[in-house]
Amino acid sequence: MADQPMHIGLVGPLPPPFGGMANQTRQLAELLRGEGLTVSVVQTNAEYRPSWVSGLPVIRAFFRLIPYLFKLWNITGQCNLLHVMANSGWSWHLFATPAIWIAKLRNTPVIVNYRGGEAATFLANSSQSVGLSMRQASALVVPSGFLKTVFASFNMAAKIVPNIVDIEHFSNPTPHRPSRRHLLIARNLEPIYDNETAIRAFFTVHRKYPDATLTIAGSGPLAASLKALAESLSLADSITFAGRLDRDAMAKAYRNADIAINPSLVDNMPNSVLEALASAVPVVSTNVGGVPFIVKDGQTALLVPPGSPDAMAEAILRLMNDAALSEHLVKNGLSEVQQYTWQRVWPLLSSVYEQASYARRLTT
């Protein structure tokens, strides 16, 4: 790639708000530029213009979609390759599908970088339309073996290019946790992330250790009901709802945490788990989706069934009471997370770029 500089059109959301895909899009753009590539970002969550349109459901979608399509058309005519950050549902239909077909019309190779733990449900309902679009793409890239297996079940071949973790930014040079009683959740307040189960597990932990505290870093539609649950369990003074944190504040939150909890009902390759590993924080996670593809129970994390406050509380208490186990998970986690550095991921991604560009040259 070094002797063949490329112009990449990168399609995806950008912060704010700070979330997994938005953070990955911004980080990828920065890293690709660091490799000497030209990167033009086509933002899928650009601000509404005029701003008052944001209060008009349905109509506002057109005010975002039309400028997006114009920018997409222009960029695909300028770049050598289009890299689309894709997800399920309306995000796929409104943003990924137009990007694929416009790239085809402009004779620009397109890489679809699909992520999201709800792929199986989405493809069960939309596999024909997704498959038709994917046949126009140069490659399908997914971050985990879990998603590769899901797409294979719908006769779509995918290549694995893992998520990227900045292990220098998410690090903890002096981890010192004599109490191991401050818990952290870095998931949004949405049903699929099941923060309710985590709060109920924390209730059990708090009964045994009244000095235990919990920070939930995320925002979403369940904020009011989760705060009400904390009040009803007399935990309001022990639980902090921090809202969504930016990258620097999130790194600080990991450094202050003793145990990270991932209570998801559905998941793919949660960056929150990888960031916790990089920050030398032991992890308790539900054993769902792609999670067991990135951590192993008893080796790099403790895995529990989804929707089980008792099992989650038991795992948390194990870590609080067993310093040797906690240190074992931290040591193995720091080793495991090395495979998600840019130095490991870039050769895989650059190979996909090269193959897509070569295939295009053969057909033109």
N, C-alpha and C positions, 0 to 999 in steps of 0.2 A: 504493500500500500504506500510505502514511503516515497517511491519514485513515480507513483501515479496518483497525485492529489485529486480528490474527488469533491464534488459539490453535492452535499446531502440535503434533501428536503426532509425535515423531521416534523411529523404530524403528531400532536398530542397536547394534553393540558399542561399548564404551567401554574406554579404557585402565584398568588394565593388562590384558593385555600391550599394549605400544606397537606398533601396526601401522598399515598404511595406512588401512583402513576405520575402525578405532577412533579414530584421530587425526582423520580427517575428520568423524566423527560428533560428537565433542566440540567441534571447531572450529566446525562448522556451528551447533551449539546456542548457542555463545557469540556468534557473529556475528548470528544471528537475534534473540537477545535484545537485542543492541546496536541493532537496527533497531526496537525497541519491541514486538516480538512476544512473546507468552507461549509458552514451549516446555516441554513435558513429554516427557522421554526414557523410552522403554520399552527397557530394556537387554536385548540378546539373549545376553550372556555374563555375566550376573549370577552372583555366587558361589553355590555349592551350599549349601543349608541343609537339614539339618545338614551340616557340612563333611566328615564321614566318608563321605558319599554319593559324593564325588568319586572314591573308589577302586573304585566299582562300575560297570563298563562297562554300557551299555544302560540299566540302572536309573536311573543318574544323569541321563540325558536327560529322563526323566519328571519328576524332581524340579526340573529347570530349566524344562521346558516348561509344566507346569501353572500355576505362579505367573506365568509370562510371559503365558499366555492370559488369566488373570484380570485382570492389569494392562492388557493390550491392550483387553479388553472395556470396562473402566472409562474408559480414556483416550479411546477412540473415541467414547464417549458424551458426552465433555466438549469435545473439540477441534473446530475448524472444518475441519481437514484433517490427514490422516495422510501423513507422508513416510517411506517405507520404504527403508532402505539394504539392498540385496539383492546376493546373490552366488550362485554356482553350487552344485550338489550338495545335500547334506543341509541346508546353510544355507538354501537356497531352500525346500525342502519343509517344514522344521521351523519356520521363522520368517517368511519372506516370504509364502508361500501362506496361512497362517492370518491374517496381518495384512490381506491383501487381502480375504478373504472375511468376516472380522469387520467390517471397515470397510463392506462392502456391506450386511451385515445391520443395521448401525447408521446407514445412510444418510449416511456420511461420505466425502467424496471422498478418494481415495488416490493419491499419486504414488509410483511405483516408481522408485527411483534405483539402477539396476543397474550394477555394476562388477565387473571380474574378467576376466583374459585368457583364461580357458578357456570362454568363452561358446559358441563354435562347437561344441565337443565336447559340452557340456552340452545345448544345444538340439537337437543331432542325435539325442539319446536321449530328450529330454523335451519336445519342441516342442509336442505336443498338450496336455499338462497345463499347461505354462507359458502357452500361448496361451489356454487356457480361463480361467485366472486373470487374465491381462492384459486380457481383454475386460471385466473387472469394474473395472479401474483407470481413473482419469481421464487419466493420462498416463504414458508411459515416458520416463524421463530417463537419458541415458548421458553419460559424461564425454568421449567422443572420437568422431571420425568413424569410427574403426575399429569400435567397437561398434555404431554406427548402421548401418554396412554389414552387420555380422553379423546383427543383428536383422531388417534388411530382407530378407535372404535367406530368412528364415523368416516373411515376410509380417507383420512387426510393426514399426510405425512408431515411431521414437524421436526425441526432441529432445535436442540437445547442450547440456549445462550443465557446463562444465569443472570439474575439481578446483580447489581453492583453495589457494594458497600464501601464507603470511604472509611477504612479502618483507622486512619490517622485522626479523622474528625470524631468518629465514634470510638473513643478509646478511654481507658481509665488507668493512667500511669501509676496511681497509688491507691488501689482498692483496699479499703480498711473498713470492715463491717463487723464489729464485735457483736452487735445485737441482731443483725439480719432481720429487721422487722419493718422496713419501709418497702411497701409493694408499689409497683408501677404497672399500669395498663396503658398502652399506646394504640388504642383503637377508637374509631369513631362511635358515637352513641346511636347506633343503628341496630335493627333486630338481628342481622346475621352475625354481629360481633358479640352478642349475648353478654353484655356487661352485667345484666341482672344476676346471672349465675355467679359471676366473680364477686359481686357485692354480697350475695348470700354466703359464699365461701368465706369471705372476709369476716362476716359476722361470727362464724365459728372460730376463726383464728383469733379474733378480737376478744372473745370470751376467755380464751386461754392466756392471751397476751394483751392486756388492755393498753399497753403503750404502742401497739402496732398501728401503722398508718397506711393509707392507700391514696395514691394520686392517679386520677384518670385523665389522660391527655388526649382529648378528642372532643368533637362537637357533633351535633346531629339531632334528629327529631325526638329522640327519647330522653333528652336532657331533663325535662321537667319530671317525668315519671321516675327516672333513676334517682334524682335528688329526693323525690318524695319517698322512695323506697329506703334510702339512707336515713331519712328522718324517722320513718316508722320503725327502723331497727335500732334507733338511738345511736347512729353512727355518723351523724352530720358533722361532729367535731373531729372525726378521725378520717374522713374522706374529703379530699380536695378535688373538685372538678376544675381542672386547669384550662379547659378549652383546647383548641388546636394550637400547638406550639410550632414556631418556626424551627429551622434546622439547628441553629445554635442552642436555642432553649431546650430542644429535645435532647441534644447531646448532654447538656447539663443535667437534665432530668434522669438520664440513664446513670450518670456518674453518682447521683445522689440515691439511687435505688439499690435495694438489697436483693430483691427478687422481682423478675418481670413475669407478668401473667398475660397469656394470650387465650381468651375464652371463646374464640370463634366457633360458630356452627358450620361455616363454609370458609375454605381458605385455599390459597394456591401456594405462593412463596412469600409469606409475610415479611416485609422488610423490618418490621418491628422486632421480630425474633432474631433476625440476622444482626441488627444494630445492638440488641441486648448482648448477644454473644461477643461482638466486637468490643463492647463496653465492659466485659468481664462481669456480667450480671447473670446469675443462674436463672433458668427459664422453666416455668410451668406452663404447658400449653395443652389444649385439646388435641386429640389424635385424629384430625380431620384432613381431608383433601391432600394437599401437597406437603403438609407439615412433616409427616414421617419420612418424606423424601429428603428433608434437609437436616433433621435432628433425629437421634436415636434415643429411645427411652432408656434412662439409666446411664447413658454415655455422654450425651451432649445436652440433654434436657430431661425433665420428667413429663411424661405424656399421660393424659387422663381422658376418659370418655367425655363427649360433649354433653352439656346440660346437666352435669352432676356436681352440685355444690359440695357434697360430702367428699367425693373423690378429689376435687380440686383443693379443698381445705386440708385433707390428709397429706397431699403432696407438698403443699406450702409448709405445713408443720414439720414434715420430714426434713426439709431444707433448713428450717429454723433450728432444728434440734440436732442436726448432723453436719457439723462443719466440714468433715472429711468428704462427705458426699457433695456438698456445695462446691468445695474446691476442685473436686474431680470433674464436675460438670463445667466449671469455669475454664479449667485447663484444656479440656477436650474441645470446648466451644471455641476458644481462641485459636486453636489449631484448625478446626473445621472451617471457620469463617474465612480463612486465607484464600479459599478457592473462589471467593466472590469479589476479590480485588480486581481493579481494572487491568492489572498486569496479567491476570489469568483470563479475564473475559475478552479483552480486546483481540487477541489472536483468533478466538472463535468467531467473533462478530466480523472481523476484517475478512475472514475466509468466506463468510456468507456474502459480503459485499462483492468480493472478487468474483465469486461464482455467478452472481446475478449479472454483473457487468460483462463478464465473458460470454454468458449466454446471449445477452443482448447484441454483442458485437457479431456473434455468429449468425444472427437473424437479420442484420441490417447491412 
